[in-house]
Amino acid sequence: MASHIRSNFTGYDIAEDAIALAREEANELALSNSTFNVVDVTDMPDDPKFNLITAFDAIHDQKAPDAVLRSANRALASGGTFLM
């Protein structure tokens, strides 16, 4: 089955309970290409670089939306897309 997987998905959230639920659901669905991490997205890891970063109904709720957007920009691969 893994031979046809061409994408990996990473979910970040600052809330440990949200990440725990996401991990549980991914496990129940046997999703081998998804990971979920507790991360403050004002300082996302710069590696790995992402081809696509999405943020739906979230940026306006951030304590420092400008820092989140800068962090997302740093985490994008060259030519990557930020979809909001």
GIFEN-V32253 format. One record per residue. N is the residue number from 1. RES is the residue in three letters. SS is DSSP state (a for helix, b for strand, c for the rest). Layout:
n:res:ss
N:RES:SS
N:RES:SS
This chain:
n:res:ss
1:MET:c
2:ALA:a
3:SER:a
4:HIS:a
5:ILE:c
6:ARG:c
7:SER:c
8:ASN:c
9:PHE:b
10:THR:b
11:GLY:b
12:TYR:b
13:ASP:b
14:ILE:c
15:ALA:c
16:GLU:a
17:ASP:a
18:ALA:a
19:ILE:a
20:ALA:a
21:LEU:a
22:ALA:a
23:ARG:a
24:GLU:a
25:GLU:a
26:ALA:a
27:ASN:a
28:GLU:a
29:LEU:c
30:ALA:c
31:LEU:c
32:SER:c
33:ASN:c
34:SER:b
35:THR:b
36:PHE:b
37:ASN:b
38:VAL:b
39:VAL:c
40:ASP:c
41:VAL:a
42:THR:a
43:ASP:a
44:MET:c
45:PRO:c
46:ASP:c
47:ASP:c
48:PRO:c
49:LYS:c
50:PHE:b
51:ASN:b
52:LEU:b
53:ILE:b
54:THR:b
55:ALA:c
56:PHE:c
57:ASP:c
58:ALA:c
59:ILE:a
60:HIS:a
61:ASP:a
62:GLN:c
63:LYS:c
64:ALA:c
65:PRO:a
66:ASP:a
67:ALA:a
68:VAL:a
69:LEU:a
70:ARG:a
71:SER:a
72:ALA:a
73:ASN:a
74:ARG:a
75:ALA:a
76:LEU:b
77:ALA:b
78:SER:b
79:GLY:b
80:GLY:b
81:THR:b
82:PHE:b
83:LEU:b
84:MET:c
